[in-house]
Amino acid sequence: MMGKQNNGGPKLFYVGVDIEGRIPPDHPLRRVLQAVDFGFVRPLVAPLYGYNGHVSLDPVVVLKLLFLCFFENVRSERELMRQLPMRLDWMWFCGMDLESTPPDHSVLSKARKRWGEAVFERVFEQVVGLCQQAGLLEGRTVHADSTQLKAHASMEARVSRKLWEQLEAGSSETPLVRPSPADDDEDHPETPTPGPKSENQGRSVSDSSKTIMAQKVNERLVSSVDPDAAVSTRRPGNPKLGYRDHRLVDDRQGVILATVATAADRDDGAMLGELLERQHRYTQITPQEVVGDSMYGTQENYRMLGEANIKAYLKKRRGKDSPKVS
């Protein structure tokens, strides 16, 4: 007998709904909860909350929501909160039921500001420690690299850094002005004029030269919308304001051992020492080999790794920072 769906309207009350039973045993979020006890965040943030006033959202739920935003590749926290009531598995993961009211997206931004960078570094250290306990780290070979992140700011919003600093100090009545076309000359290196061929003709500008050019531009100009961002001229095409995420990755399972966020014009090679120091602080492991591209192949890095008895598999950087052949 053919059935027909009853469209008499939604039920006002649901009795005996078992959310736990509706989450499959092999669901990825169930596996996450089995491996990680998110309750470790409470003692980390407890000193940041008072004893009176409104009751905040449970820090465990805050951390789980932040985790979901990255794990599910949701583009924004506003979008995360919009989808939350429609995702039964997300609500179950956060310990919510069908009658729970999703928090406003501003709760996450306020918590991020309250917790600060130090707390999030402790959270990162805790997760790396869990990976180490699970045997996911080898510790022998590590890879250094970085990723440029585009800032949500226009190049047209840049102004004179000197005027900006005066305004921040409250010592200037001069209105901020946009840079003139001449200020952007170093954003676009001039094409060499034709002339006699030399041994260097046809070679691209070295990575270190590009970094220096970008730093000079950022010394003169600053974004009035996002003053912490910087311009990078490393990649071809139109330069953009952004940041750079520096990472040190373990070879076995691709676990990130250390990460540092900087402005986009920060030299990758100058970050290798800090990445290794953080990795050792988190894991108490000194790697035997470090792998990286030419941005890390500087004289200083070869010297530093040699003194630590670490093999350097780094492509040698061209220019004045190139390691000397012994």
N, C-alpha and C positions, 0 to 999 in steps of 0.2 A: 504494500500500500504506500503510495507516494505521500510524503509528508509536506507540510506547509508551515513556514515560519510564522510565529505569532507576533504580529506587529501592534499589539495592544498598547504600546508605550513602555517607557522604562519603568523599572520597579523603583518604588520609593525606599524600600529597605531590602538589604541583602543579609540573609542569615546563614551562618555556617560556611562563609567563603574562606577557603584555606589558601592564603597567598603562598605560604611555604610549599604546599604541594603542587603549585602551578609553576614553580621554578625547576627546570630540569636538573637532574643530578650533575650533568656535565656542563652546566652553564658556566662561562668564564668568570662571572662575578662570584659565583659560589666558590670557585677554586681560589679566587683572591681572598675571600673571607676566611677560607681554611688556612691560608698561608700567612695572613697579616692580621694582627690584632690592632685595630686603629685606636684602641684606648690609650696607647702610649703617648698620644698628643696631649691628654688632659694635664698631667703634671708639668709638661713643657710650657703651657700657656696659662696655668692657674694664677701665677703672680701678676698677670696682665689684666685680671678681672677684679672688680670690687666686690664688696659684701652687701651692698644695698642697690636699689634701683631695679630696672627692668631685668628680667631673666633673659639671658642671651640664648641663641641657638646652641645646642650641644656642640662643642668643638669637634667631637668625633663625626657628627653629621657634616659640619663644615669641611673637614678634611676629605670625607667621602665624596661630597659634591665636587670639590676641586679635582679629586682624582677622576671622577666620571667625565668631567669636562675634557680632560686630556685623553683618557682611555677610550672614550667614544668619539673623539675628534669633533666635539661640538664647537662651533665657531665663536660662541660668546656665552657668557654666564646668563645673559638675558634669554638667549635661545635655550640654554639648559633648563631654566626654570619654566619656560613655556612647554617644553616637551615632558618634563617630569611627571605631571599628572597622567600622561598618556602611556608612560612606560612602567608597567607593573614590576619589571625586574629591577629598575632603578629605585623605585619606592621600597621594594623589599630589601635591597642592598643597603639603603639608608635607615632601615628600621621603621619605616612609615607604614600606615595602613590606608585603606581606601578613604577614610574620613580625614586624613591628615591634610592640612592646608600647606601647600608649598611656600617656602619663604620667599621674600622679595630678593631679586638679584643683588640689590645693594648690600645685603647681609654679607655676601662673600667679599666684596670690595672693602667693606668696613673691617672685616676680620683680617684680611690681608694687611691692611694698614696697621691694625692693632698688633698683630703678631710680629711683623717686621722680618727683615732678612735673616737675623740670627736664628729665629725659631724655625724658619723654613730650611736653613742649613742643617739644623739638628734633625729635622724630619728626613732630609735627604740622607744624612749620616745613618739614621736608624734603618732606612730601607736598604742601603748598601750593606749594613751589618747583617740584615736578614738574608740577603743574597749570598753573603759569605758563609753564613751558617748552613744554607741549603746546598753548599758545594758548587755554586754557579761561577765562582771566580777561580781563575787559574793563577793569575799574578805574575806569570812569566813574561808575557808579551803584552804591551799596551800600545794603543794607537791614539795619536793626537790629531785633532782636526777642529775646525770651527764652521759655523753656519751663520750667514748674514740674515738678520731679521729686519724686515721693512718697518719703519716707524709710521704711525698714522699721522703724518705731518707733511705738508707741502714744502717743496723747495722755495716756493714764493714767499713763505712766511719767515725766511731768514732775515736777520737784521745785523747791524754792526755789533760785534761782541763787546767792544769798549762802551758803547752807549747802553747796551743791555746790563752790563755790570754796574754802570753808574746808576741806572734806574733801580736795580736790585738793592744797591747800597743807599738809595734815597737821596743821592747827592746831585741829581741832574734834573733840570726842568726841560731839557731838550727832548722833543718827541722822537720816538724810534722811527728810523727811515729804512726803506728797503735797500738792499745793495744795488749798486750800479752794475751795468754789464761788465765793466772792467774787473769787478770783484770776483767774477766767476771764471776769469781766465784760467786759473789753475784747476778748475773742475774739468776742463777739457784741454788736455795737453796739446800744444800746437803740433801740427804735422810738419816734419822736417822738410825744408825746402830742397829741391833737387840740387845736386852738386856732385863732385867727384865721389866715386865709390870708395868706401873705406872698409876695413875688416869688420866694423861694427854695424855696417849698413844692413838693414833688413831685420835686425834683432829688435824685439819688443822691449819696452821699458821694463826694467827689473822690478820685482815685487817690492823691494825695499824703497825704490824711488817712488813708486805709486803711493806707498804708505806715507812717505815724507810729504808728497804733494798734498795728500788729503789732510794731513795734520796741519799744514800751513793754511789751507783753506778754512779749517775749523778754528784756527786761532783768530781769524779775522771775523768770521760770521757764526751766528748761533741762531737756532730756531726759536722764535718767540712762542711757539706752540708746544714744542718738546725740547727744552734746552739741554737735556741729557743725551739726546741723539746726536749723531755726527754723520758727515758725508764720507763715503768710501769711494775711491776711484779705482779700486782693484779690478772690478769686472768691467768689460767693455759696454758701451752704450751710455745712456743718460745716467748720471750719478743720482743716488737716492739717499735720503736720510734714513738712518737705521742703527741697529745694534749688532753685536757679534756675540754668539754663544760659543765659548771655548769648552771643549770636552776632552776627557781622557777615557778611553773605552777599553775594557778588558777583551782579550782575544777569544776566550772560550765561548761565551754566550752573548757577547755584545753588551754586557752590563756597563752602564756609565759609572765610572769610578769617581769622577770629579767634574764639576761644571762651574764656569764663571762667566757672568754676563758683563760685557763692557760696551762702550760706544763702538761704532762700526770701524773707526779708524785705528783701533788698537792693534799693534803688531802681534801676530800670532806667536812669533818666536819669543817675544818677551813674556808670554804667558806660560810657557812650558814649565818653568821652575815652580810657579805657584800651583799648577795642576798636579805636579808630582808631589809637592809638599802636602796638599790636601788629601791626595789619594793615600799617602802613607799615614796621615793622621786618622783617616777613616778606617783603614784596613790593617795598619801595622805591617804592610807588605812592601818590599822594595822590588820593582820589576827588574828583570834581567835584560830586557830589550825594549827600546822605544822606537816606534815607527811613525814617520811623518813626511809630509811633502816639503818642497823647497822653502816654504815659509818658516819652517822650524830648523832648517839646516844652516844655522849661523855659527860663527866662531865661538860665541859664548856658550851656546848649547852643547857643542861638541866638547868644549872644555869641562862644562858642568857634568855631563854624563860620564866623561872619562874619569874624573875625580871620584865619582860614585861607583865606578866599575860597572857601568851600564852600557851595553852595546847600543850604538846609535845607528839606526837604519833610517837616516834622514837624507833626503835629496839636497845636495849642497846648494846654497843660495848664491845667486850671482851678485856681483857688485862688491862694495867695500866690506860687507859682512861675510863674504865667502870664506870658508875655512881654508887656511893655507896648507898646501901639500907638503908633508914632511919628507 
